[in-house]
Amino acid sequence: VHFFDPHQPNNPPAGERIKSPTPYDAEIAIADRGVGMLLDELRSLGVLDQTLVVLTADHGESLGEHGEKTHAVFIYDATVRVPLVLRNPTLLPEGKVYSGPVRTVDVAPTILAALGLPGGKEMQGIDLLPAVRGKVPPPDLPQYSESLTSEVGFGMAPLFGIRHGGWKWIRAPRPEVYDLGKDPKELRNLYATEARRGAAMDVELEKVLDDSRRHAVAANENPMDKETEETLRALGYLAPRGQREAMAGIDPKDGMVLYQKLEDARHLAQNEHWQEAEKLIREILAATPKNVTCWNILALARLRQNDGQGARDAYLRSLAVEPNQARVFAMLGSVSLLEGDLTGAERQYKKALELSPGFVEAMSNLGLLAALKGDREQALAWNRKALALDPSFPRAYRRLADIYYERGEWGKALYNYRQVIKIARSDFAALVQAGNSARRLERPLDAERFFRKAARLRPDSWIPDYNLACLKASRGDAPGALADLEKLAGKGFHRADLLARDSDLAAVRALPGFAALEAKVRAARPANNAPSEEAIVLSTH
């Protein structure tokens, strides 16, 4: 069972947060209770003592040590030393603390041996069960660690390290040697006086790497397709070639300031603090002008601040360094689309597909362009092709649903809106449109259910409540509908035009209180007559 918490970003529920000193501690408590629930269930089933329970972690968290806020770049003990707890009263002595070295690679062969299963002897790790039971002395094991994130994620030098006999060696452009007994937080690099020890430990490190190569399975081709690589780049896990060239060979100790700025900029962008993100990105670009990731984040920041030309310029600077970025061509297509240049947008989306033939977002956007040009059959074809490759892509279902809705094919529209909601439950517009489709199919109870879900999702929006009022009116409750409409003023409702022309409200317009409602809504109309975002989302019935 994998518990993702505690993990950045640490966002525990408010009720948990107030009970703990930090959000990180709160997420530890949540994971602890989750483990407790599993053990309690095993106990209630009467099988806990027949179960081998192993609890460990894939990494720790620096929490600011060595200038690293989270994990992934450095290989100090703050992140590579993790807990390991084993429980089985038949196999293991109770309450014993094993003092010998343990490596993650030893966990699997130990489990296999404990359960009497084959395969452990072919692994790199060893069965520690005899040593844990005290039948043999703890074996003297060099403990290997590595971080390639600094290289593949940011273009800096990779890190390789080994712990042995109370000492630690880190192979880096500026090598590091630590006496863990005297300096457990690895604050004093002794390489200047312990270079010979470092060289000997580097020989040990190379033996581990050689053994790893011996166990390696040769791949005939890159196991990642282009779409996977694009996704990893978008998530920040894989640096484009140009970025790696810009940072090549930099020791992570020196590059951490830039790396941390990039992480901060990513988080700011994720939280839509575009100006603050842009400021950090420009500082990084001043030091590493070929940093492709930074150009792409800058482009997005400019786009979100309604500077299409600035976004285009930044994306083109990114392509000048790394020309084969399908996602960047797709973003250029979106910039052209926002500017009304449908021909230019189509050209960019097709270029993205040339580079990445399975790029479903580009396919769906080409479907949108076809719909905007009035070619609904081509629009349907593009979105169906996208779904054939990725049946979990909600945008394609949404666009199919919209086309079917416009064509009056309510059943097909409802089916596709339902698919959107299954994948993306918080899609407000899909919920509203599913309700409208259900109404057209004369399924008022289903319509009401979708509208109420939309209202719970967006309690500040008048759209679901307006649709519920119309549904009530269409079912013969005009006074109830009028009462509901009168409550919408507090939600920014100022669509007097809808009140005047909506066929569902014919009976409501005949009621004595309607004129006062209409006058109130007209008086609330903003000076700017441009339709609001919600008015655009609303699909009249």
C-alpha positions as MATLAB code, in Angstrom:
seq = 'VHFFDPHQPNNPPAGERIKSPTPYDAEIAIADRGVGMLLDELRSLGVLDQTLVVLTADHGESLGEHGEKTHAVFIYDATVRVPLVLRNPTLLPEGKVYSGPVRTVDVAPTILAALGLPGGKEMQGIDLLPAVRGKVPPPDLPQYSESLTSEVGFGMAPLFGIRHGGWKWIRAPRPEVYDLGKDPKELRNLYATEARRGAAMDVELEKVLDDSRRHAVAANENPMDKETEETLRALGYLAPRGQREAMAGIDPKDGMVLYQKLEDARHLAQNEHWQEAEKLIREILAATPKNVTCWNILALARLRQNDGQGARDAYLRSLAVEPNQARVFAMLGSVSLLEGDLTGAERQYKKALELSPGFVEAMSNLGLLAALKGDREQALAWNRKALALDPSFPRAYRRLADIYYERGEWGKALYNYRQVIKIARSDFAALVQAGNSARRLERPLDAERFFRKAARLRPDSWIPDYNLACLKASRGDAPGALADLEKLAGKGFHRADLLARDSDLAAVRALPGFAALEAKVRAARPANNAPSEEAIVLSTH';
ca = [
       0.000    0.000    0.000;
       1.439    3.374   -1.009;
       0.689    6.482    1.049;
       1.644    9.600   -0.884;
       1.383   11.882    2.142;
       3.540   13.312    3.620;
       4.764   14.844    0.380;
       5.071   18.268   -1.142;
       2.934   20.233   -1.566;
       1.839   19.708    2.046;
      -1.837   20.687    2.053;
      -3.549   18.769    4.859;
      -7.183   19.491    5.741;
      -7.564   22.486    8.031;
      -8.781   20.300   10.877;
      -5.552   18.293   10.731;
      -3.363   21.336   10.300;
      -4.367   22.979   13.571;
      -3.496   19.826   15.536;
       0.113   19.693   14.305;
       3.081   22.082   14.475;
       3.569   22.059   10.671;
       1.648   20.883    7.592;
       4.374   18.248    7.127;
       3.729   16.854   10.606;
      -0.006   16.881    9.908;
       0.469   14.710    6.839;
       2.679   12.324    8.817;
      -0.190   11.989   11.306;
      -2.647   11.297    8.463;
      -0.403    8.563    7.051;
       0.070    7.130   10.543;
      -3.676    6.813   11.013;
      -3.967    5.209    7.585;
      -1.437    2.541    8.549;
      -3.328    2.073   11.811;
      -6.569    1.452    9.929;
      -4.912   -1.298    7.882;
      -3.446   -2.982   10.959;
      -6.737   -2.727   12.849;
      -8.549   -4.388    9.960;
      -5.989   -7.204    9.798;
      -6.353   -7.644   13.566;
     -10.161   -7.741   13.346;
      -9.901  -10.423   10.653;
      -7.630  -12.463   12.919;
      -4.720  -12.511   10.442;
      -2.400   -9.782   11.716;
       0.029  -12.212   13.368;
       0.138  -14.299   10.175;
       1.007  -11.197    8.105;
       4.500   -9.869    7.405;
       4.198   -6.093    7.742;
       6.977   -3.950    6.258;
       6.902   -0.177    6.602;
       9.469    1.998    4.846;
       9.800    5.059    2.604;
      11.365    5.883   -0.726;
      12.988    9.084    0.558;
      13.020   11.602    3.364;
      12.610   15.371    3.252;
      15.389   17.953    3.627;
      13.112   20.640    5.114;
      15.721   23.296    4.374;
      18.890   21.383    5.269;
      21.740   22.153    2.863;
      19.462   24.722    1.204;
      17.082   22.071   -0.178;
      13.449   22.619    0.781;
      12.133   19.200   -0.210;
      14.051   16.299   -1.804;
      15.362   14.865   -5.082;
      18.623   16.742   -5.729;
      20.994   16.079   -2.813;
      21.883   12.680   -1.325;
      22.560   13.722    2.234;
      21.117   11.568    5.002;
      18.207   13.986    5.454;
      16.663   12.404    2.360;
      18.364    9.014    1.862;
      18.113    7.690    5.450;
      14.602    6.328    5.874;
      12.717    4.259    8.451;
      12.300    0.504    8.168;
       9.946   -1.412   10.483;
       9.148   -5.125   10.137;
       6.559   -7.066   12.144;
       5.738  -10.738   12.322;
       5.771  -12.440   15.733;
       6.606  -15.835   14.236;
       9.513  -14.740   12.046;
      10.999  -11.803   13.940;
      12.037  -11.019   17.519;
       9.717   -8.458   19.108;
      11.024   -4.993   19.949;
      14.534   -5.589   18.570;
      16.501   -2.753   16.966;
      18.825   -4.013   14.256;
      22.091   -2.088   14.384;
      23.617   -3.184   11.082;
      23.472   -1.363    7.755;
      20.360   -1.920    5.636;
      19.777   -0.900    2.045;
      16.518   -0.539    0.129;
      17.694   -3.269   -2.258;
      17.802   -5.682    0.704;
      14.105   -5.340    1.514;
      12.723   -7.437   -1.375;
      15.085  -10.449   -0.996;
      14.477  -10.406    2.780;
      10.696  -10.520    2.231;
      10.998  -13.334   -0.332;
      13.177  -15.384    2.026;
      10.848  -14.769    4.986;
       7.881  -16.022    2.952;
       9.781  -18.958    1.475;
       9.533  -17.630   -2.056;
      12.245  -17.892   -4.735;
      14.007  -15.108   -6.620;
      15.869  -13.265   -3.899;
      19.274  -14.704   -4.728;
      19.172  -13.218   -8.216;
      18.743   -9.698   -6.838;
      21.405   -7.138   -5.960;
      20.330   -7.046   -2.309;
      20.731   -9.826    0.262;
      18.477  -11.661    2.710;
      18.951   -9.946    6.085;
      16.622  -12.272    7.998;
      19.409  -14.350    9.631;
      21.175  -11.194   10.814;
      17.971   -9.584   12.047;
      17.186  -12.763   14.043;
      20.672  -12.602   15.555;
      21.836  -15.902   14.066;
      24.755  -14.258   12.189;
      26.608  -10.942   12.696;
      25.323   -7.973   10.678;
      27.007   -8.034    7.257;
      29.296   -5.146    6.327;
      27.350   -3.550    3.469;
      28.356   -0.438    1.503;
      25.165    1.605    1.046;
      24.752    3.233   -2.358;
      22.732    6.356   -3.184;
      22.333    8.496   -6.276;
      20.461   11.496   -7.602;
      20.001   11.923  -11.313;
      17.317   14.555  -10.825;
      19.940   17.274  -10.801;
      20.962   16.133  -14.302;
      17.731   15.012  -16.011;
      15.537   17.579  -14.266;
      17.769   20.643  -14.395;
      20.928   19.844  -16.348;
      23.388   19.972  -13.435;
      25.934   17.282  -12.650;
      24.530   13.999  -11.254;
      25.429   12.836   -7.735;
      26.605    9.380   -6.673;
      27.424    8.402   -3.121;
      28.290    5.581   -0.755;
      28.065    5.155    3.044;
      30.424    2.652    4.647;
      31.976    2.186    8.062;
      30.557    5.421    9.434;
      31.860    7.524    6.546;
      30.168    8.939    3.469;
      31.574    9.760    0.046;
      29.755   11.842   -2.562;
      31.102   11.908   -6.109;
      30.471   15.425   -7.437;
      32.391   18.161   -9.313;
      33.447   19.262   -5.804;
      33.745   15.906   -3.976;
      32.553   15.434   -0.396;
      33.683   13.270    2.512;
      31.819   13.160    5.856;
      32.500   11.484    9.197;
      28.919   10.523   10.054;
      29.760    9.586   13.635;
      31.041   13.063   14.480;
      29.031   15.007   11.886;
      25.643   13.282   11.350;
      24.143   16.370    9.646;
      27.012   16.388    7.092;
      27.952   19.996    7.686;
      31.783   19.677    7.491;
      33.196   18.440    4.187;
      36.519   16.767    5.062;
      37.678   16.157    1.496;
      40.611   18.548    1.840;
      42.126   16.361    4.573;
      40.532   13.020    3.671;
      41.136   12.918   -0.073;
      42.814    9.504    0.182;
      39.842    8.064    2.040;
      37.589    9.604   -0.589;
      39.556    7.971   -3.388;
      39.314    4.558   -1.698;
      35.569    4.951   -1.203;
      35.199    6.004   -4.838;
      36.700    2.639   -5.801;
      33.997    0.986   -3.664;
      31.381    3.131   -5.369;
      32.589    2.045   -8.785;
      32.299   -1.614   -7.735;
      28.646   -1.022   -6.855;
      28.065    0.650  -10.223;
      29.821   -2.218  -12.030;
      27.612   -4.743  -10.213;
      24.566   -2.726  -11.204;
      25.629   -2.840  -14.848;
      26.013   -6.616  -14.526;
      22.357   -6.876  -13.458;
      21.131   -4.445  -16.081;
      18.725   -5.491  -18.801;
      19.683   -3.947  -22.112;
      16.960   -1.965  -23.846;
      16.891   -2.025  -27.619;
      15.098    1.315  -27.798;
      13.962    4.164  -25.611;
      11.139    2.711  -23.457;
       9.516    6.157  -23.247;
       7.419    7.339  -26.160;
       7.462   10.987  -27.169;
       4.213   11.721  -25.348;
       5.665   10.400  -22.072;
       8.783   12.518  -22.518;
       6.626   15.571  -23.201;
       4.621   14.908  -20.046;
       7.754   14.493  -17.919;
       9.128   17.754  -19.279;
       5.855   19.514  -18.571;
       5.933   18.247  -14.981;
       9.532   19.380  -14.534;
      11.014   15.865  -14.192;
      12.952   15.876  -17.441;
      15.006   18.802  -18.650;
      15.138   19.507  -22.409;
      18.527   19.157  -24.091;
      19.033   22.895  -24.344;
      18.505   23.358  -20.635;
      20.944   20.563  -19.810;
      23.520   22.270  -22.004;
      22.917   25.572  -20.234;
      23.578   24.003  -16.810;
      26.029   21.270  -17.854;
      28.552   20.296  -15.217;
      27.382   22.701  -12.517;
      27.771   21.166   -9.084;
      24.308   20.930   -7.473;
      25.768   22.667   -4.417;
      26.368   25.679   -6.646;
      23.259   25.303   -8.752;
      20.852   24.772   -5.850;
      20.067   28.487   -5.623;
      18.954   28.491   -9.255;
      17.197   25.147   -8.867;
      15.317   26.394   -5.820;
      14.327   29.565   -7.651;
      12.937   27.430  -10.456;
      10.992   25.274   -7.991;
       9.628   28.413   -6.325;
       8.696   29.834   -9.721;
       6.906   26.591  -10.637;
       4.906   26.686   -7.418;
       4.050   30.348   -7.927;
       2.883   29.559  -11.459;
       0.823   26.593  -10.225;
      -0.905   28.988   -7.810;
      -1.344   31.583  -10.598;
       0.944   34.188   -9.032;
       2.182   35.098  -12.483;
       4.047   38.335  -11.765;
       6.036   36.826   -8.890;
       6.823   33.730  -10.984;
       7.969   35.892  -13.885;
      10.332   37.877  -11.635;
      12.112   34.709  -10.483;
      12.217   33.264  -13.993;
      13.881   36.386  -15.392;
      16.518   36.178  -12.645;
      17.307   32.579  -13.666;
      17.409   33.474  -17.360;
      19.925   36.222  -16.625;
      22.286   33.482  -15.362;
      21.271   30.685  -17.771;
      19.861   32.238  -20.961;
      19.406   28.832  -22.628;
      17.168   27.459  -19.902;
      14.260   26.106  -21.928;
      12.028   25.386  -18.943;
      12.332   29.009  -17.847;
      11.430   30.334  -21.291;
       8.348   28.111  -21.289;
       7.230   29.221  -17.831;
       7.843   32.846  -18.794;
       5.739   32.358  -21.922;
       2.873   30.937  -19.874;
       3.133   33.796  -17.382;
       2.927   36.349  -20.209;
      -0.020   34.496  -21.752;
      -1.915   34.439  -18.458;
      -1.326   38.170  -18.173;
      -2.934   38.697  -21.611;
       0.346   39.417  -23.396;
       0.063   37.164  -26.423;
       3.026   38.664  -28.221;
       5.215   38.326  -25.138;
       4.190   34.676  -24.844;
       4.953   34.064  -28.518;
       8.383   35.678  -28.221;
       9.272   33.533  -25.190;
       8.095   30.315  -26.861;
      10.147   31.145  -29.949;
      13.229   31.720  -27.755;
      12.590   28.280  -26.258;
      12.335   26.682  -29.708;
      15.552   28.389  -30.793;
      17.333   26.339  -28.123;
      15.303   23.125  -28.384;
      13.372   23.030  -31.701;
      11.503   19.715  -31.284;
       9.077   20.601  -28.498;
       5.616   19.482  -29.545;
       3.987   21.055  -26.478;
       5.495   24.445  -27.293;
       4.123   24.337  -30.847;
       0.734   23.464  -29.362;
       0.958   26.481  -27.051;
       1.850   28.686  -30.018;
      -1.286   27.328  -31.665;
      -3.302   28.371  -28.621;
      -1.792   31.869  -28.743;
      -2.847   32.171  -32.397;
      -6.305   30.822  -31.537;
      -6.769   33.446  -28.825;
      -5.815   36.105  -31.362;
      -8.401   34.794  -33.837;
      -5.813   33.481  -36.298;
      -7.385   30.092  -37.023;
      -5.064   29.333  -39.956;
      -1.970   30.033  -37.881;
      -3.332   27.966  -34.996;
      -4.012   25.012  -37.292;
      -0.473   25.188  -38.672;
       1.052   25.092  -35.178;
      -1.154   22.229  -33.930;
      -0.287   20.151  -36.998;
       3.409   20.826  -36.400;
       2.942   19.550  -32.831;
       1.369   16.369  -34.225;
       4.240   15.895  -36.677;
       6.637   15.841  -33.734;
       4.368   13.820  -31.452;
       1.778   11.797  -33.430;
      -0.080   10.690  -30.289;
      -0.523   14.197  -28.869;
      -4.230   14.068  -28.005;
      -4.426   17.702  -26.872;
      -3.326   18.861  -30.322;
      -5.917   16.563  -31.923;
      -8.706   17.915  -29.737;
      -7.660   21.486  -30.475;
      -7.737   20.756  -34.189;
     -11.266   19.492  -33.580;
     -12.096   22.797  -31.912;
     -10.746   24.696  -34.920;
     -12.853   22.573  -37.243;
     -15.934   23.338  -35.147;
     -15.158   27.052  -35.225;
     -14.924   26.839  -39.020;
     -18.313   25.108  -39.173;
     -16.956   21.674  -40.118;
     -18.615   19.646  -37.374;
     -17.903   16.265  -38.997;
     -14.172   17.012  -39.011;
     -14.464   18.241  -35.428;
     -16.090   14.962  -34.412;
     -13.406   12.986  -36.248;
     -10.499   14.735  -34.497;
     -11.982   14.292  -31.032;
     -12.882   10.639  -31.686;
      -9.292   10.046  -32.790;
      -8.035   11.639  -29.570;
     -10.289    9.417  -27.460;
      -9.220    6.305  -29.371;
      -5.683    7.016  -28.153;
      -6.617    8.255  -24.683;
     -10.114    7.286  -23.469;
      -9.516    9.273  -20.258;
      -9.058   12.670  -21.952;
     -12.016   14.745  -20.700;
     -11.624   17.694  -23.071;
     -12.383   15.529  -26.100;
     -15.563   14.188  -24.472;
     -16.548   17.747  -23.620;
     -16.094   18.950  -27.181;
     -17.987   15.975  -28.594;
     -20.780   16.695  -26.132;
     -20.922   20.357  -27.122;
     -21.172   19.463  -30.809;
     -23.926   16.935  -30.186;
     -25.751   19.463  -28.010;
     -25.620   22.087  -30.746;
     -26.967   19.493  -33.197;
     -29.838   18.603  -30.864;
     -28.611   15.046  -30.321;
     -29.397   15.183  -26.615;
     -28.744   11.531  -25.805;
     -25.240   11.595  -27.293;
     -24.589   14.938  -25.631;
     -25.630   13.606  -22.226;
     -23.512   10.471  -22.636;
     -20.392   12.513  -23.358;
     -21.063   15.043  -20.599;
     -21.365   12.104  -18.220;
     -17.987   10.835  -19.405;
     -16.475   14.245  -18.644;
     -17.972   14.217  -15.141;
     -16.678   10.700  -14.448;
     -13.128   11.839  -15.204;
     -13.296   15.456  -14.013;
     -15.972   15.717  -11.336;
     -15.334   19.425  -10.855;
     -16.179   20.393  -14.452;
     -18.858   22.971  -13.735;
     -19.931   23.568  -17.328;
     -20.252   19.827  -18.003;
     -22.576   19.470  -15.008;
     -24.759   22.369  -16.194;
     -24.887   21.040  -19.737;
     -25.614   17.505  -18.544;
     -28.598   18.973  -16.708;
     -29.759   20.811  -19.815;
     -29.358   17.659  -21.915;
     -31.374   15.640  -19.401;
     -34.121   18.283  -19.543;
     -34.274   17.967  -23.308;
     -34.658   14.226  -22.863;
     -37.557   14.885  -20.461;
     -35.656   13.490  -17.477;
     -36.306   16.254  -14.938;
     -35.054   14.342  -11.909;
     -31.694   13.705  -13.586;
     -31.567   17.344  -14.668;
     -32.235   18.511  -11.117;
     -29.490   16.245   -9.782;
     -26.894   17.654  -12.198;
     -27.909   21.260  -11.490;
     -27.694   20.709   -7.734;
     -24.222   19.178   -8.068;
     -23.146   22.219  -10.064;
     -24.636   24.502   -7.388;
     -22.670   22.720   -4.663;
     -19.519   22.976   -6.732;
     -19.956   26.709   -7.382;
     -22.206   28.165   -4.666;
     -21.273   31.670   -5.865;
     -22.701   31.075   -9.358;
     -26.264   31.963  -10.358;
     -26.306   29.583  -13.329;
     -27.309   26.310  -11.588;
     -29.923   28.077   -9.467;
     -31.340   29.830  -12.529;
     -31.654   26.508  -14.321;
     -33.294   24.955  -11.261;
     -35.806   27.821  -11.201;
     -36.585   27.279  -14.881;
     -36.947   23.548  -14.255;
     -39.381   24.302  -11.436;
     -41.356   26.654  -13.683;
     -41.515   24.093  -16.480;
     -43.054   21.632  -14.022;
     -45.866   24.041  -13.131;
     -44.496   25.760  -10.030;
     -44.304   29.359  -11.291;
     -44.509   30.977   -7.799;
     -41.690   28.766   -6.539;
     -39.604   29.625   -9.579;
     -40.180   33.357   -8.997;
     -39.106   33.003   -5.364;
     -35.920   31.233   -6.455;
     -35.132   33.879   -9.072;
     -35.470   36.636   -6.485;
     -32.634   35.028   -4.517;
     -30.162   35.348   -7.409;
     -29.451   39.052   -6.976;
     -26.842   38.288   -4.341;
     -24.964   36.105   -6.835;
     -24.456   38.808   -9.456;
     -27.423   37.913  -11.641;
     -28.178   40.754  -14.073;
     -29.476   38.918  -17.155;
     -32.775   40.767  -17.648;
     -32.683   39.588  -21.263;
     -33.050   35.985  -20.119;
     -35.976   36.857  -17.880;
     -37.685   38.571  -20.811;
     -37.258   35.853  -23.440;
     -36.821   32.505  -21.703;
     -39.745   30.318  -22.779;
     -39.661   28.414  -19.483;
     -40.561   31.601  -17.617;
     -43.745   32.452  -19.554;
     -45.973   31.661  -16.576;
     -43.572   33.437  -14.215;
     -43.773   36.631  -16.286;
     -47.552   36.697  -15.681;
     -47.123   36.829  -11.898;
     -47.574   40.180  -10.063;
     -44.056   40.198   -8.609;
     -42.244   39.646  -11.898;
     -42.111   43.302  -12.974;
     -40.393   44.283   -9.731;
     -37.870   41.444  -10.164;
     -37.116   42.490  -13.734;
     -36.638   46.129  -12.729;
     -34.286   45.093   -9.923;
     -32.220   42.965  -12.284;
     -32.008   45.745  -14.906;
     -30.871   48.207  -12.244;
     -28.089   45.824  -11.248;
     -26.738   45.594  -14.810;
     -23.042   46.659  -14.875;
     -22.062   49.674  -16.956;
     -19.920   47.391  -19.090;
     -22.377   45.483  -21.280;
     -19.883   42.798  -22.266;
     -21.221   39.335  -21.409;
     -19.740   37.833  -18.284;
     -17.822   34.593  -18.246;
     -20.794   32.863  -16.696;
     -23.118   34.179  -19.369;
     -20.877   32.537  -21.929;
     -20.882   29.251  -20.018;
     -24.679   29.235  -19.764;
     -26.435   27.266  -22.468;
     -30.068   28.286  -22.697;
     -32.665   25.564  -22.854;
];
